Amino acid sequence: VKLFGVNSSGGLVELDSRALTWTATGQKQTISISNTTAYRGYRLEITGVRDGSSANSVQIAEVEFIATAS
């Protein structure tokens, strides 16, 4: 997956890129990144699936962004 920030002109700034593996339905993934820039939006890009020959969709139930004080 890749996470992008959307800047004020609509351009994308890549904030994080990593491989994730889910082994069960309903599994939660927690990802921490360092970012001090405020963006007008965010884009999460799914770059692949585990079994591309049989997968015909990707399902994400929820995405939550939490800001923490540094």
Secondary structure, 3 states (H helix, E strand, C coil): CEEEEECCCCCEEEEEECCCCCCCCCCCCCCCCCCCCCCCEEEEECCCCCCCCCCCCCCCCCCCCCCCCC
